[in-house]
Amino acid sequence: MKVVVLVAASSLALGLGSCGKSEKSLERNPPLAPNWAEQQGFSGNKEAERGAEIFAQVGCLNCHSYLGEGTPNLGAPDLTAIGTQSPRTIEGYANYVSNPSDFGNQVMPKFRDLGRRKLLAVGAFLEASKGER
């Protein structure tokens, strides 16, 4: 039974890795991102704001939660205060999101197809996520 659950979870994670990676899907401006920037206090930080938009668009909320949105699926953590909980830098977050398996995370999909610029924006967003103010 555990093998079936693990295979199903892995299939779900791999499928999520391809969610929303096209340029076209990144053109939308989801309403969550501006609210997050205001609640977290990073309004005006254009790179973090862009990272919040990307985070909301590529399916991260399918496994993670953030300021009450999303779901902690497959045991993925809430990322609301990740910027205070982790010593990673913007570059460190970008590297992790690019290929989590390099850091021992075999469940989270790789997002390296987003490209370095978008990964750094997501890194800026995660680094700026210090918890609701």
Helices and strands as residue ranges (DSSP letters): H 2-16, G 24-27, H 32-40, H 46-57, G 60-62, E 65-66, E 69-70, G 73-75, H 82-85, H 90-98, G 100-103, G 112-114, H 116-128
